[in-house]
Amino acid sequence: MTFSIVARCKRTGMFGVAVSSSSPAVAARCAYAQAGVGAVASQNVTDPTLGVRALELMARGASAAE
């Protein structure tokens, strides 16, 4: 089981991401953040390029929902 959280500070605008799982080194595959853009958390068994791609799309103006 994997638990993930992504949050944004209303005061500073900074993002944070945390992932907890029984799988070793899960954060290396599931937690992504980029200053001025946002943060993304994917599930433990996933394509590791999804987080990078999501940040690229957000950097180009796409919303998190898109």
N, CA, C and O atoms as a Tripos MOL2 file, in Angstrom:
@<TRIPOS>MOLECULE
protein
  264   263    66     0     0
PROTEIN
NO_CHARGES

@<TRIPOS>ATOM
      1 N           0.8400   -1.1720    0.0000 N.3       1 MET1
      2 CA          0.0000    0.0000    0.0000 C.3       1 MET1
      3 C           0.8880    1.2380    0.0000 C.2       1 MET1
      4 O           1.9190    1.2720    0.6720 O.2       1 MET1
      5 N           0.4900    2.2380   -0.7440 N.am      2 THR2
      6 CA          1.2390    3.4870   -0.8350 C.3       2 THR2
      7 C           0.3360    4.6510   -0.4380 C.2       2 THR2
      8 O          -0.8200    4.7250   -0.8540 O.2       2 THR2
      9 N           0.8760    5.5510    0.3670 N.am      3 PHE3
     10 CA          0.1770    6.7770    0.7470 C.3       3 PHE3
     11 C           0.9620    7.9570    0.1870 C.2       3 PHE3
     12 O           2.1840    8.0130    0.3240 O.2       3 PHE3
     13 N           0.2670    8.8970   -0.4410 N.am      4 SER4
     14 CA          0.9210   10.0590   -1.0480 C.3       4 SER4
     15 C           0.1670   11.3280   -0.6790 C.2       4 SER4
     16 O          -1.0540   11.3170   -0.5210 O.2       4 SER4
     17 N           0.9170   12.4280   -0.5440 N.am      5 ILE5
     18 CA          0.3030   13.7320   -0.3020 C.3       5 ILE5
     19 C           1.1130   14.7970   -1.0370 C.2       5 ILE5
     20 O           2.3440   14.7650   -1.0440 O.2       5 ILE5
     21 N           0.4070   15.7350   -1.6510 N.am      6 VAL6
     22 CA          1.0150   16.8980   -2.2920 C.3       6 VAL6
     23 C           0.2900   18.1160   -1.7370 C.2       6 VAL6
     24 O          -0.9390   18.1320   -1.6700 O.2       6 VAL6
     25 N           1.0440   19.1320   -1.3390 N.am      7 ALA7
     26 CA          0.4210   20.3170   -0.7390 C.3       7 ALA7
     27 C           1.1400   21.5870   -1.1750 C.2       7 ALA7
     28 O           2.3020   21.5600   -1.5810 O.2       7 ALA7
     29 N           0.4070   22.7120   -1.0770 N.am      8 ARG8
     30 CA          0.9560   24.0310   -1.4060 C.3       8 ARG8
     31 C           0.6890   24.9590   -0.2380 C.2       8 ARG8
     32 O          -0.4320   25.0190    0.2690 O.2       8 ARG8
     33 N           1.7090   25.6810    0.1930 N.am      9 CYS9
     34 CA          1.5840   26.6540    1.2750 C.3       9 CYS9
     35 C           0.9300   27.9210    0.7230 C.2       9 CYS9
     36 O           1.4470   28.5260   -0.2170 O.2       9 CYS9
     37 N          -0.2020   28.3250    1.3010 N.am     10 LYS10
     38 CA         -0.8950   29.5320    0.8310 C.3      10 LYS10
     39 C          -0.0540   30.7860    1.0280 C.2      10 LYS10
     40 O          -0.1230   31.7160    0.2240 O.2      10 LYS10
     41 N           0.7360   30.8150    2.0920 N.am     11 ARG11
     42 CA          1.5190   32.0140    2.4050 C.3      11 ARG11
     43 C           2.7300   32.1680    1.4920 C.2      11 ARG11
     44 O           2.9730   33.2570    0.9700 O.2      11 ARG11
     45 N           3.4960   31.0900    1.2900 N.am     12 THR12
     46 CA          4.7410   31.1860    0.5220 C.3      12 THR12
     47 C           4.6060   30.7210   -0.9300 C.2      12 THR12
     48 O           5.4310   31.0780   -1.7710 O.2      12 THR12
     49 N           3.5770   29.9320   -1.2270 N.am     13 GLY13
     50 CA          3.4210   29.3730   -2.5640 C.3      13 GLY13
     51 C           4.2990   28.1620   -2.8180 C.2      13 GLY13
     52 O           4.3110   27.6290   -3.9280 O.2      13 GLY13
     53 N           5.0350   27.7190   -1.8020 N.am     14 MET14
     54 CA          5.9240   26.5640   -1.9650 C.3      14 MET14
     55 C           5.1230   25.2610   -1.9560 C.2      14 MET14
     56 O           4.0830   25.1590   -1.3040 O.2      14 MET14
     57 N           5.6270   24.2700   -2.6910 N.am     15 PHE15
     58 CA          4.9980   22.9600   -2.7830 C.3      15 PHE15
     59 C           5.8000   21.9320   -2.0040 C.2      15 PHE15
     60 O           7.0060   22.0820   -1.8120 O.2      15 PHE15
     61 N           5.1200   20.8960   -1.5610 N.am     16 GLY16
     62 CA          5.7810   19.7800   -0.9000 C.3      16 GLY16
     63 C           5.1170   18.4840   -1.3210 C.2      16 GLY16
     64 O           3.9370   18.4650   -1.6690 O.2      16 GLY16
     65 N           5.8730   17.4130   -1.2890 N.am     17 VAL17
     66 CA          5.3420   16.1000   -1.6470 C.3      17 VAL17
     67 C           5.9650   15.0570   -0.7320 C.2      17 VAL17
     68 O           7.1530   15.1250   -0.4180 O.2      17 VAL17
     69 N           5.1550   14.0890   -0.3040 N.am     18 ALA18
     70 CA          5.6430   12.9940    0.5370 C.3      18 ALA18
     71 C           4.9690   11.7020    0.0940 C.2      18 ALA18
     72 O           3.7920   11.6880   -0.2630 O.2      18 ALA18
     73 N           5.7350   10.6210    0.1250 N.am     19 VAL19
     74 CA          5.2250    9.3080   -0.2490 C.3      19 VAL19
     75 C           5.7180    8.3010    0.7760 C.2      19 VAL19
     76 O           6.8880    8.3190    1.1600 O.2      19 VAL19
     77 N           4.8300    7.4280    1.2170 N.am     20 SER20
     78 CA          5.1950    6.3710    2.1590 C.3      20 SER20
     79 C           4.6970    5.0420    1.6100 C.2      20 SER20
     80 O           3.5500    4.9270    1.1780 O.2      20 SER20
     81 N           5.5720    4.0370    1.6310 N.am     21 SER21
     82 CA          5.2130    2.7350    1.0830 C.3      21 SER21
     83 C           6.0930    1.6600    1.7000 C.2      21 SER21
     84 O           7.1300    1.9590    2.2920 O.2      21 SER21
     85 N           5.6810    0.4200    1.5610 N.am     22 SER22
     86 CA          6.5160   -0.6960    2.0100 C.3      22 SER22
     87 C           7.6430   -0.9790    1.0170 C.2      22 SER22
     88 O           8.5500   -1.7570    1.3140 O.2      22 SER22
     89 N           7.5900   -0.3630   -0.1370 N.am     23 SER23
     90 CA          8.5970   -0.5690   -1.1700 C.3      23 SER23
     91 C           9.8210    0.3140   -0.9180 C.2      23 SER23
     92 O           9.6620    1.5040   -0.6450 O.2      23 SER23
     93 N          11.0360   -0.2360   -1.0010 N.am     24 PRO24
     94 CA         12.2370    0.5760   -0.7860 C.3      24 PRO24
     95 C          12.4170    1.6390   -1.8750 C.2      24 PRO24
     96 O          12.0810    1.4160   -3.0380 O.2      24 PRO24
     97 N          12.9450    2.7780   -1.4820 N.am     25 ALA25
     98 CA         13.2790    3.8820   -2.3920 C.3      25 ALA25
     99 C          12.0820    4.3740   -3.1980 C.2      25 ALA25
    100 O          12.2330    4.8060   -4.3410 O.2      25 ALA25
    101 N          10.8980    4.3080   -2.6030 N.am     26 VAL26
    102 CA          9.6870    4.6950   -3.3230 C.3      26 VAL26
    103 C           9.7220    6.1580   -3.7620 C.2      26 VAL26
    104 O           9.2270    6.4840   -4.8410 O.2      26 VAL26
    105 N          10.2890    7.0330   -2.9600 N.am     27 ALA27
    106 CA         10.3160    8.4580   -3.3100 C.3      27 ALA27
    107 C          11.1350    8.7250   -4.5730 C.2      27 ALA27
    108 O          10.8770    9.7040   -5.2740 O.2      27 ALA27
    109 N          12.0970    7.8890   -4.8690 N.am     28 ALA28
    110 CA         12.9080    8.0620   -6.0750 C.3      28 ALA28
    111 C          12.0890    7.8210   -7.3410 C.2      28 ALA28
    112 O          12.4640    8.2740   -8.4220 O.2      28 ALA28
    113 N          10.9620    7.1020   -7.2060 N.am     29 ARG29
    114 CA         10.1280    6.7820   -8.3650 C.3      29 ARG29
    115 C           8.7840    7.4980   -8.3720 C.2      29 ARG29
    116 O           8.1070    7.5270   -9.4000 O.2      29 ARG29
    117 N           8.3900    8.0730   -7.2420 N.am     30 CYS30
    118 CA          7.0050    8.5490   -7.1180 C.3      30 CYS30
    119 C           6.8430   10.0090   -6.7290 C.2      30 CYS30
    120 O           5.7450   10.5470   -6.8730 O.2      30 CYS30
    121 N           7.8700   10.6670   -6.2500 N.am     31 ALA31
    122 CA          7.7480   12.0530   -5.7800 C.3      31 ALA31
    123 C           8.5160   12.9830   -6.7150 C.2      31 ALA31
    124 O           9.7090   12.7970   -6.9570 O.2      31 ALA31
    125 N           7.8130   13.9860   -7.2350 N.am     32 TYR32
    126 CA          8.4220   14.9240   -8.1760 C.3      32 TYR32
    127 C           8.0090   16.3360   -7.7950 C.2      32 TYR32
    128 O           6.8450   16.5700   -7.4710 O.2      32 TYR32
    129 N           8.9340   17.2750   -7.8270 N.am     33 ALA33
    130 CA          8.6230   18.6820   -7.5560 C.3      33 ALA33
    131 C           9.5670   19.5580   -8.3630 C.2      33 ALA33
    132 O          10.7180   19.1980   -8.6120 O.2      33 ALA33
    133 N           9.0570   20.7140   -8.7640 N.am     34 GLN34
    134 CA          9.8710   21.6750   -9.5060 C.3      34 GLN34
    135 C           9.5100   23.0680   -9.0150 C.2      34 GLN34
    136 O           8.3390   23.4470   -8.9970 O.2      34 GLN34
    137 N          10.5230   23.8230   -8.6190 N.am     35 ALA35
    138 CA         10.3050   25.1780   -8.1030 C.3      35 ALA35
    139 C           9.5460   26.0270   -9.1100 C.2      35 ALA35
    140 O           9.8690   26.0300  -10.2980 O.2      35 ALA35
    141 N           8.5480   26.7400   -8.6380 N.am     36 GLY36
    142 CA          7.7690   27.6170   -9.4870 C.3      36 GLY36
    143 C           6.7560   26.9250  -10.3740 C.2      36 GLY36
    144 O           6.0280   27.5850  -11.1150 O.2      36 GLY36
    145 N           6.6990   25.5920  -10.3100 N.am     37 VAL37
    146 CA          5.7840   24.8350  -11.1710 C.3      37 VAL37
    147 C           4.7650   24.0670  -10.3460 C.2      37 VAL37
    148 O           3.5640   24.3110  -10.4630 O.2      37 VAL37
    149 N           5.2260   23.1460   -9.5160 N.am     38 GLY38
    150 CA          4.3090   22.3290   -8.7270 C.3      38 GLY38
    151 C           4.9550   21.0550   -8.2480 C.2      38 GLY38
    152 O           6.1770   20.9060   -8.2730 O.2      38 GLY38
    153 N           4.1140   20.1350   -7.8090 N.am     39 ALA39
    154 CA          4.5730   18.8440   -7.3040 C.3      39 ALA39
    155 C           3.5920   17.7690   -7.7470 C.2      39 ALA39
    156 O           2.4000   18.0270   -7.9150 O.2      39 ALA39
    157 N           4.1110   16.5600   -7.9340 N.am     40 VAL40
    158 CA          3.3210   15.4290   -8.4090 C.3      40 VAL40
    159 C           3.7150   14.1970   -7.6140 C.2      40 VAL40
    160 O           4.8920   13.9890   -7.3210 O.2      40 VAL40
    161 N           2.7290   13.3800   -7.2650 N.am     41 ALA41
    162 CA          2.9920   12.0810   -6.6440 C.3      41 ALA41
    163 C           2.2930   11.0220   -7.4790 C.2      41 ALA41
    164 O           1.1060   11.1430   -7.7800 O.2      41 ALA41
    165 N           3.0290    9.9880   -7.8520 N.am     42 SER42
    166 CA          2.4340    8.8730   -8.5820 C.3      42 SER42
    167 C           2.4190    7.6530   -7.6640 C.2      42 SER42
    168 O           2.9670    7.7030   -6.5630 O.2      42 SER42
    169 N           1.8100    6.5800   -8.0970 N.am     43 GLN43
    170 CA          1.7470    5.3730   -7.2820 C.3      43 GLN43
    171 C           3.0410    4.5760   -7.4020 C.2      43 GLN43
    172 O           3.8560    4.8160   -8.2930 O.2      43 GLN43
    173 N           3.2150    3.6220   -6.4870 N.am     44 ASN44
    174 CA          4.4540    2.8590   -6.3750 C.3      44 ASN44
    175 C           4.8130    2.1180   -7.6600 C.2      44 ASN44
    176 O           5.9490    2.2130   -8.1220 O.2      44 ASN44
    177 N           3.8750    1.3870   -8.2410 N.am     45 VAL45
    178 CA          4.1530    0.6350   -9.4640 C.3      45 VAL45
    179 C           3.6150    1.4680  -10.6220 C.2      45 VAL45
    180 O           2.4200    1.4380  -10.9160 O.2      45 VAL45
    181 N           4.5020    2.2080  -11.2730 N.am     46 THR46
    182 CA          4.0680    3.1430  -12.3100 C.3      46 THR46
    183 C           5.1990    3.4080  -13.2980 C.2      46 THR46
    184 O           6.3340    2.9780  -13.0910 O.2      46 THR46
    185 N           4.8880    4.0940  -14.3290 N.am     47 ASP47
    186 CA          5.8740    4.5490  -15.3030 C.3      47 ASP47
    187 C           6.6090    5.7470  -14.6950 C.2      47 ASP47
    188 O           5.9770    6.7740  -14.4470 O.2      47 ASP47
    189 N           7.9180    5.6540  -14.4460 N.am     48 PRO48
    190 CA          8.6370    6.7470  -13.7890 C.3      48 PRO48
    191 C           8.7020    8.0360  -14.6060 C.2      48 PRO48
    192 O           9.0940    9.0740  -14.0730 O.2      48 PRO48
    193 N           8.3310    7.9960  -15.8710 N.am     49 THR49
    194 CA          8.3370    9.2240  -16.6710 C.3      49 THR49
    195 C           7.0680   10.0550  -16.4810 C.2      49 THR49
    196 O           7.0160   11.1980  -16.9340 O.2      49 THR49
    197 N           6.0420    9.5050  -15.8190 N.am     50 LEU50
    198 CA          4.7800   10.2290  -15.6520 C.3      50 LEU50
    199 C           4.9480   11.5070  -14.8390 C.2      50 LEU50
    200 O           4.3890   12.5420  -15.2020 O.2      50 LEU50
    201 N           5.7030   11.4560  -13.7550 N.am     51 GLY51
    202 CA          5.9130   12.6390  -12.9210 C.3      51 GLY51
    203 C           6.6450   13.7360  -13.6690 C.2      51 GLY51
    204 O           6.2710   14.9060  -13.5870 O.2      51 GLY51
    205 N           7.6780   13.3670  -14.3930 N.am     52 VAL52
    206 CA          8.4500   14.3330  -15.1850 C.3      52 VAL52
    207 C           7.5540   14.9580  -16.2490 C.2      52 VAL52
    208 O           7.5770   16.1710  -16.4550 O.2      52 VAL52
    209 N           6.7780   14.1350  -16.9150 N.am     53 ARG53
    210 CA          5.8680   14.6330  -17.9650 C.3      53 ARG53
    211 C           4.8160   15.5750  -17.3810 C.2      53 ARG53
    212 O           4.5160   16.6100  -17.9760 O.2      53 ARG53
    213 N           4.2580   15.2300  -16.2310 N.am     54 ALA54
    214 CA          3.2540   16.0880  -15.5900 C.3      54 ALA54
    215 C           3.8460   17.4530  -15.2530 C.2      54 ALA54
    216 O           3.1970   18.4770  -15.4700 O.2      54 ALA54
    217 N           5.0670   17.4800  -14.7270 N.am     55 LEU55
    218 CA          5.7110   18.7610  -14.4150 C.3      55 LEU55
    219 C           5.9820   19.5710  -15.6820 C.2      55 LEU55
    220 O           5.8320   20.7930  -15.6760 O.2      55 LEU55
    221 N           6.3770   18.9070  -16.7620 N.am     56 GLU56
    222 CA          6.5970   19.6030  -18.0340 C.3      56 GLU56
    223 C           5.3040   20.2430  -18.5270 C.2      56 GLU56
    224 O           5.3130   21.3840  -18.9900 O.2      56 GLU56
    225 N           4.1940   19.5160  -18.4300 N.am     57 LEU57
    226 CA          2.9050   20.0550  -18.8710 C.3      57 LEU57
    227 C           2.4770   21.2380  -18.0080 C.2      57 LEU57
    228 O           1.9860   22.2400  -18.5290 O.2      57 LEU57
    229 N           2.6580   21.1290  -16.6880 N.am     58 MET58
    230 CA          2.2970   22.2350  -15.8010 C.3      58 MET58
    231 C           3.1750   23.4560  -16.0600 C.2      58 MET58
    232 O           2.7010   24.5900  -15.9800 O.2      58 MET58
    233 N           4.4540   23.2300  -16.3720 N.am     59 ALA59
    234 CA          5.3610   24.3440  -16.6710 C.3      59 ALA59
    235 C           4.9180   25.0880  -17.9290 C.2      59 ALA59
    236 O           5.1960   26.2770  -18.0850 O.2      59 ALA59
    237 N           4.2280   24.3840  -18.8230 N.am     60 ARG60
    238 CA          3.7180   24.9990  -20.0590 C.3      60 ARG60
    239 C           2.3380   25.6200  -19.8770 C.2      60 ARG60
    240 O           1.7640   26.1540  -20.8260 O.2      60 ARG60
    241 N           1.8000   25.5490  -18.6510 N.am     61 GLY61
    242 CA          0.5240   26.2010  -18.3780 C.3      61 GLY61
    243 C          -0.6550   25.2870  -18.1430 C.2      61 GLY61
    244 O          -1.7440   25.7670  -17.8290 O.2      61 GLY61
    245 N          -0.4740   23.9750  -18.2840 N.am     62 ALA62
    246 CA         -1.5810   23.0520  -18.0270 C.3      62 ALA62
    247 C          -1.8860   23.0240  -16.5320 C.2      62 ALA62
    248 O          -0.9830   23.1320  -15.7030 O.2      62 ALA62
    249 N          -3.1500   22.8790  -16.2000 N.am     63 SER63
    250 CA         -3.5220   22.7800  -14.7880 C.3      63 SER63
    251 C          -3.2850   21.3560  -14.3010 C.2      63 SER63
    252 O          -3.1190   20.4410  -15.1080 O.2      63 SER63
    253 N          -3.2690   21.1680  -13.0040 N.am     64 ALA64
    254 CA         -3.0930   19.8280  -12.4410 C.3      64 ALA64
    255 C          -4.2250   18.9080  -12.8920 C.2      64 ALA64
    256 O          -3.9970   17.7240  -13.1400 O.2      64 ALA64
    257 N          -5.4280   19.4360  -12.9980 N.am     65 ALA65
    258 CA         -6.5760   18.6260  -13.4270 C.3      65 ALA65
    259 C          -6.4380   18.1510  -14.8740 C.2      65 ALA65
    260 O          -6.9110   17.0700  -15.2230 O.2      65 ALA65
    261 N          -5.7900   18.9590  -15.7100 N.am     66 GLU66
    262 CA         -5.6180   18.5800  -17.1170 C.3      66 GLU66
    263 C          -4.6080   17.4680  -17.2380 C.2      66 GLU66
    264 O          -4.3250   17.0100  -18.3450 O.2      66 GLU66
@<TRIPOS>BOND
     1     1     2 1
     2     2     3 1
     3     3     4 2
     4     3     5 am
     5     5     6 1
     6     6     7 1
     7     7     8 2
     8     7     9 am
     9     9    10 1
    10    10    11 1
    11    11    12 2
    12    11    13 am
    13    13    14 1
    14    14    15 1
    15    15    16 2
    16    15    17 am
    17    17    18 1
    18    18    19 1
    19    19    20 2
    20    19    21 am
    21    21    22 1
    22    22    23 1
    23    23    24 2
    24    23    25 am
    25    25    26 1
    26    26    27 1
    27    27    28 2
    28    27    29 am
    29    29    30 1
    30    30    31 1
    31    31    32 2
    32    31    33 am
    33    33    34 1
    34    34    35 1
    35    35    36 2
    36    35    37 am
    37    37    38 1
    38    38    39 1
    39    39    40 2
    40    39    41 am
    41    41    42 1
    42    42    43 1
    43    43    44 2
    44    43    45 am
    45    45    46 1
    46    46    47 1
    47    47    48 2
    48    47    49 am
    49    49    50 1
    50    50    51 1
    51    51    52 2
    52    51    53 am
    53    53    54 1
    54    54    55 1
    55    55    56 2
    56    55    57 am
    57    57    58 1
    58    58    59 1
    59    59    60 2
    60    59    61 am
    61    61    62 1
    62    62    63 1
    63    63    64 2
    64    63    65 am
    65    65    66 1
    66    66    67 1
    67    67    68 2
    68    67    69 am
    69    69    70 1
    70    70    71 1
    71    71    72 2
    72    71    73 am
    73    73    74 1
    74    74    75 1
    75    75    76 2
    76    75    77 am
    77    77    78 1
    78    78    79 1
    79    79    80 2
    80    79    81 am
    81    81    82 1
    82    82    83 1
    83    83    84 2
    84    83    85 am
    85    85    86 1
    86    86    87 1
    87    87    88 2
    88    87    89 am
    89    89    90 1
    90    90    91 1
    91    91    92 2
    92    91    93 am
    93    93    94 1
    94    94    95 1
    95    95    96 2
    96    95    97 am
    97    97    98 1
    98    98    99 1
    99    99   100 2
   100    99   101 am
   101   101   102 1
   102   102   103 1
   103   103   104 2
   104   103   105 am
   105   105   106 1
   106   106   107 1
   107   107   108 2
   108   107   109 am
   109   109   110 1
   110   110   111 1
   111   111   112 2
   112   111   113 am
   113   113   114 1
   114   114   115 1
   115   115   116 2
   116   115   117 am
   117   117   118 1
   118   118   119 1
   119   119   120 2
   120   119   121 am
   121   121   122 1
   122   122   123 1
   123   123   124 2
   124   123   125 am
   125   125   126 1
   126   126   127 1
   127   127   128 2
   128   127   129 am
   129   129   130 1
   130   130   131 1
   131   131   132 2
   132   131   133 am
   133   133   134 1
   134   134   135 1
   135   135   136 2
   136   135   137 am
   137   137   138 1
   138   138   139 1
   139   139   140 2
   140   139   141 am
   141   141   142 1
   142   142   143 1
   143   143   144 2
   144   143   145 am
   145   145   146 1
   146   146   147 1
   147   147   148 2
   148   147   149 am
   149   149   150 1
   150   150   151 1
   151   151   152 2
   152   151   153 am
   153   153   154 1
   154   154   155 1
   155   155   156 2
   156   155   157 am
   157   157   158 1
   158   158   159 1
   159   159   160 2
   160   159   161 am
   161   161   162 1
   162   162   163 1
   163   163   164 2
   164   163   165 am
   165   165   166 1
   166   166   167 1
   167   167   168 2
   168   167   169 am
   169   169   170 1
   170   170   171 1
   171   171   172 2
   172   171   173 am
   173   173   174 1
   174   174   175 1
   175   175   176 2
   176   175   177 am
   177   177   178 1
   178   178   179 1
   179   179   180 2
   180   179   181 am
   181   181   182 1
   182   182   183 1
   183   183   184 2
   184   183   185 am
   185   185   186 1
   186   186   187 1
   187   187   188 2
   188   187   189 am
   189   189   190 1
   190   190   191 1
   191   191   192 2
   192   191   193 am
   193   193   194 1
   194   194   195 1
   195   195   196 2
   196   195   197 am
   197   197   198 1
   198   198   199 1
   199   199   200 2
   200   199   201 am
   201   201   202 1
   202   202   203 1
   203   203   204 2
   204   203   205 am
   205   205   206 1
   206   206   207 1
   207   207   208 2
   208   207   209 am
   209   209   210 1
   210   210   211 1
   211   211   212 2
   212   211   213 am
   213   213   214 1
   214   214   215 1
   215   215   216 2
   216   215   217 am
   217   217   218 1
   218   218   219 1
   219   219   220 2
   220   219   221 am
   221   221   222 1
   222   222   223 1
   223   223   224 2
   224   223   225 am
   225   225   226 1
   226   226   227 1
   227   227   228 2
   228   227   229 am
   229   229   230 1
   230   230   231 1
   231   231   232 2
   232   231   233 am
   233   233   234 1
   234   234   235 1
   235   235   236 2
   236   235   237 am
   237   237   238 1
   238   238   239 1
   239   239   240 2
   240   239   241 am
   241   241   242 1
   242   242   243 1
   243   243   244 2
   244   243   245 am
   245   245   246 1
   246   246   247 1
   247   247   248 2
   248   247   249 am
   249   249   250 1
   250   250   251 1
   251   251   252 2
   252   251   253 am
   253   253   254 1
   254   254   255 1
   255   255   256 2
   256   255   257 am
   257   257   258 1
   258   258   259 1
   259   259   260 2
   260   259   261 am
   261   261   262 1
   262   262   263 1
   263   263   264 2
@<TRIPOS>SUBSTRUCTURE
     1 MET1         2 RESIDUE 1 A MET
     2 THR2         6 RESIDUE 1 A THR
     3 PHE3        10 RESIDUE 1 A PHE
     4 SER4        14 RESIDUE 1 A SER
     5 ILE5        18 RESIDUE 1 A ILE
     6 VAL6        22 RESIDUE 1 A VAL
     7 ALA7        26 RESIDUE 1 A ALA
     8 ARG8        30 RESIDUE 1 A ARG
     9 CYS9        34 RESIDUE 1 A CYS
    10 LYS10       38 RESIDUE 1 A LYS
    11 ARG11       42 RESIDUE 1 A ARG
    12 THR12       46 RESIDUE 1 A THR
    13 GLY13       50 RESIDUE 1 A GLY
    14 MET14       54 RESIDUE 1 A MET
    15 PHE15       58 RESIDUE 1 A PHE
    16 GLY16       62 RESIDUE 1 A GLY
    17 VAL17       66 RESIDUE 1 A VAL
    18 ALA18       70 RESIDUE 1 A ALA
    19 VAL19       74 RESIDUE 1 A VAL
    20 SER20       78 RESIDUE 1 A SER
    21 SER21       82 RESIDUE 1 A SER
    22 SER22       86 RESIDUE 1 A SER
    23 SER23       90 RESIDUE 1 A SER
    24 PRO24       94 RESIDUE 1 A PRO
    25 ALA25       98 RESIDUE 1 A ALA
    26 VAL26      102 RESIDUE 1 A VAL
    27 ALA27      106 RESIDUE 1 A ALA
    28 ALA28      110 RESIDUE 1 A ALA
    29 ARG29      114 RESIDUE 1 A ARG
    30 CYS30      118 RESIDUE 1 A CYS
    31 ALA31      122 RESIDUE 1 A ALA
    32 TYR32      126 RESIDUE 1 A TYR
    33 ALA33      130 RESIDUE 1 A ALA
    34 GLN34      134 RESIDUE 1 A GLN
    35 ALA35      138 RESIDUE 1 A ALA
    36 GLY36      142 RESIDUE 1 A GLY
    37 VAL37      146 RESIDUE 1 A VAL
    38 GLY38      150 RESIDUE 1 A GLY
    39 ALA39      154 RESIDUE 1 A ALA
    40 VAL40      158 RESIDUE 1 A VAL
    41 ALA41      162 RESIDUE 1 A ALA
    42 SER42      166 RESIDUE 1 A SER
    43 GLN43      170 RESIDUE 1 A GLN
    44 ASN44      174 RESIDUE 1 A ASN
    45 VAL45      178 RESIDUE 1 A VAL
    46 THR46      182 RESIDUE 1 A THR
    47 ASP47      186 RESIDUE 1 A ASP
    48 PRO48      190 RESIDUE 1 A PRO
    49 THR49      194 RESIDUE 1 A THR
    50 LEU50      198 RESIDUE 1 A LEU
    51 GLY51      202 RESIDUE 1 A GLY
    52 VAL52      206 RESIDUE 1 A VAL
    53 ARG53      210 RESIDUE 1 A ARG
    54 ALA54      214 RESIDUE 1 A ALA
    55 LEU55      218 RESIDUE 1 A LEU
    56 GLU56      222 RESIDUE 1 A GLU
    57 LEU57      226 RESIDUE 1 A LEU
    58 MET58      230 RESIDUE 1 A MET
    59 ALA59      234 RESIDUE 1 A ALA
    60 ARG60      238 RESIDUE 1 A ARG
    61 GLY61      242 RESIDUE 1 A GLY
    62 ALA62      246 RESIDUE 1 A ALA
    63 SER63      250 RESIDUE 1 A SER
    64 ALA64      254 RESIDUE 1 A ALA
    65 ALA65      258 RESIDUE 1 A ALA
    66 GLU66      262 RESIDUE 1 A GLU
